[in-house]
Amino acid sequence: MSRKLNFVILFTVCVTCFAEPIRVLTIGNSFSVPMTYWLPLVAKSAGVEIEVEDITIGGCTMERHWSNITKEANEPGYQFFKDFTYLQKITSKPWDFVTIQQASHESWRIESYRPYAQQLRDYIRANAPTARVLIQMTWAWRQDDPRYQTLPKKWYDDPLYELNKQDPQGYMHFRILQSYHQIAQELGLRIIPTGIAVQAARNTQSPKYIPFNPKDYKYPDLPDVSRALCGDIKWNNSHTALTGDTAHLNQRGLFLQACVWFGIITGHPVSEITYQPQGMTPEDIAFLKEVAQATLNIYPKGK
């Protein structure tokens, strides 16, 4: 073996051994916290090291995060989290990326982002100058989420809703898409298009998820939700009613989300991911990776 080849091999090994991980901090809620587990997992299978930490509160809006930050800055002794302040966490590492997002129940209202998205962006840029600020586009709830039956009268003050009331999930997705694109354009932020990928998977998968009528089931029978990307289903403790989560991503959805985050953050093709979640077929894994890559082709890694 030549000296030149030996040097190339040694250099490659040294670079690999001492390469810094990609550091990601997410400021959000339960729609982002699973990435602290899933994103490093799928990235590792592609030979990429990603560290993810979070500043998350369940159901937290941008407004609430900003309120906590201002209280910590202006009220001596105030600290929302037990182990750290927002400033301590944001300045604790040289983050490569910091992500923000709106709470799901406000995600369709562009006015709920203002001025808080800009305030968060400016605060992050001032205190984490090495980081690129990303905004995660969230997703519409499952078709049979019971809130669709009550929220239109309360929230959807839009003539367009009358044309789409037979498809409330599609309408919610449209409003989410509209809001995230608008705020991202205003603030010059790159989008993590999770919501696009989730809706694309719903619309193109075969077979599709079919909403069920709870009245058709008696304990212990359960409806099939295996084709859903959100939620689960179970009987309540008294076995008198079906209950479950219709908003948060399940294993299929989380794998899809992680693939999208991986592509946006690394710029690598999703095909490099080799992780195979338990309980998912190779065909379904391939389908979800295909959807993720198709989404990333529309939202490539930017500046």
N, C-alpha and C positions, 0 to 999 in steps of 0.2 A: 504494500500500500504506500503510495507516494506521500511525501511530507505535505504537499498541497491538500490532498484529500483528507489527511489526518487533521489539518488545521480547520478545514471546512466543517468536519464532523464535530470537532471540539467547540468551535464557535457556535454551531447550531445548538449543541447541548447546553452551553453556557447561557445563551439567550433564552432558551426554553426554561431553564432552571430559575433564572432571575427576573423573568418577565413579571411585571406587576399585574395583579388582577384588575378587571374592570370594576369600578366601585359605583354602586347605584344606591341612591337614597330615594324612597318614595314617601311623599307627604299626601296622605289620602285617607282611605277608610277600608272597609272590608272588601271592596272591589279591587284593591291593590295588594293587600297584605299577603295573599297566597303566593305572590311572586317572590317573597323572601325564601320560599322553599322550592317552588317549581322552576324559576328561572335558573338558579345555579345548577339544578339537577339536569335540565335539558342541555345547558351550556357545557357542562362537564362531559356529557356524552359526545359533544362535538369537539372536544379538546380545548375548550375555552373556559377560563376561570372567571366567574362573575360573583362578586359579593354584593348582597342586597340587605340593606337595613331599612327600617321604616319608622315614620312618625304617623301613626294611624289611630283613629278613633272611629268606632262603628257608626255609620250613618253621618259622618262628619262632612259638613259643607265647607266650601272655601271661606265663607264668611266666618264660620266658627274657628277655623284654623287661624285666620288673621286676627280675630278677637283675642285668642290665646296669646299670640305673639305680642300684640300691643300691650296686653295686661302684664306679661312678663317683663316688658321693657319699661313700663311706666309705674308699676306697683311693686315697691321693694318687698321681697319675700314671697311674692306670688310665683308659683311653679305648677303648671298643670300636671305634668308627668312626675312620678315619684323619683325616677332615677336621672332625669336630665331635663334641661330646658330646651326649647326649640333652637336657640342660638348655640348652645353647647353641642347639640347633635349635628347641626348644619356645619359647624366649624371643626368638628372632631376629626375629619379625614379630608383628603383631597379628592372629593367626589368627581367622577367623570360625568355622571348624569344625576339630575334630581327631577323626579316626576311629580306632577300635580294632577288633580282631576276634581270634577264636581261630584257631589253626592247624587246617587241615582234618582232620588225623588225630586231633585231640582234640575236634573241634567237637561231637561227639555226647554228650560226657560233661560234665554240668553241674558236677561236682566239679572239673574241670580249670580252670574259670573262677575258682574261689574260692581265696584272697582277691584274686587278681591283677587281675581286672577292676576291683574297687573301688579297689585301690591305684593302678592306672593312672589311673582317673577322678579320684581325689583329687589326684594329682600334676599332672595336666593342668590341673585347675581352679585349683590353687594357683599355677601358673607361666604359664598362658595364660588369664587371667581374662576376656578378650574372647571366648573360644571356646565354642561349644556342642560337647559331646562326643557323638559318634554311634557306634553299634556296627553294623558290617556283618555281616548274616547271610550266611554262606557257603552252599555248595551241595553236594549229593551228587555222587559221582563218576559217570562214565558207566556204563551198565548192564553193560558187559563189562570193567570194571576188574578185573584178576586178584586184587586184594586182597579182593574180596568172597568169594573161595573159601576164604580162610584166616582172615580177621578175625573172622567170627562166633564161632568157638570161643574166640578169644583175647579179644574185646572185648564181644560182645553178650550179656552175662549178664542176660538179660531174657526172661521167659516169653512176652512179646508177640512176640519174634522168631520163635518157633516157628510163630506164626500168619501170619508174613509172610516166611518164608525163601525163598519163591519170587520175592519182589520185594525183594531187598536194597537196591536204590537207594531205593525208596519208604520202606523202614524207616529207612535212614540219614537221608533227608530229614525224616522224622517226628521223629527224635531231635534233629536239628539245630534244627528249628523249636521243639521243646519247650525245648531248652536256651537258645536265644537269647531267647525270650519270657520265660523265667523270670529270667534274669540282667538283662535290660533292665528288667523290672518291679521287681526288687529295688533296682536302682541308679538308677532314674528316667532311663533313657537312651532316646533315640529310635533306632529301628532303620532301617538301610538294608536293605530286604528283597530283596537280590539273589537269595538262595536261593529265595525264593518265586517270583520272576519266572522263574528258570531252570526250576524244576520245572513251573510253569504252561505255559511254552512247550513243554516236552517232552510234556506230557499233551494239549495242544490242537492242536498243529501237524498238518498233513496234507500229505504223508505223514509218518509218524513215523520216527524213527531205528530201524533194525532191527539188533540185535547180530549179529555174524558169527562163524562158526567158522573159526579160523585154518587148520585142516586142509584147508579147501576151496579154499585158494589156493596157487598156485605162482608163483615169481618169473617175470616182473615184474608179474603181475596184483595189483591192490589192491582191497580191499573199498570200498564206497561209504560214506563217513562224512560226506557233505555235509549230512545232516539232524541231525547231532549238534551240541550246543552246547559240548561239551567235547572237547578233544584233536585229535589228528591220527593218521596211520598211515603207516608206511614200512617198508621192508625193512632189516634190519641189514646191516652192511658185508659179511658173507659171503653174503648173500642166502639165508640158511637159515631165517629166522624173521621174522615181522612184529613190529614194535615201534612204540611211539608213546606219546603222552601221553593219559591218560584222565581226568585230574583238572582241568587248567587250562582255562579258557574259550578257545575259538577265536574267530575273527573275529565270528561270529554272536553268541556268548555275550558277548564284550566290548562289542559295540555295545549289546546289551540291558542289560548292567551299567551302561554309561555313561548310558543313558537313565534308568535308575532313580536313579542318583546325582544326575543333573541335576534330576530332579523333586523329590527330597527336599531338596536343598540350596537350590534357587532357589524352589520352590513354583510354578514355571511349568508349564504343560501340555507334555507331550512333543511335541505337535503342532507346537510352535515349532521343533523341531529339523529342519533341512533337510539335514544332512550325509548323504551316500549312500556308504557304504563300497564300494570297488571289488570286483567279483566277486559282489555280492549283488543280487538282482533287486528292482525296486520293490515287488513283492508281498511278498517276504520282509521287506524293511525296514518296510513298513507293518504287517505282522503282529507283528513284534517290538516296534514302538512301541505297538501296541495292547495287547500283553501288559504292557508296562512301565506304561502308563497305568492299566490295570485293577488292577495291583498297587498303584500309588500311590493309587488311589481308596480302598484298604483301609488304607494307611499314609500318610495325608496329612502334609504339613509341619506339625509341631507346635511347641510352645513351645521 
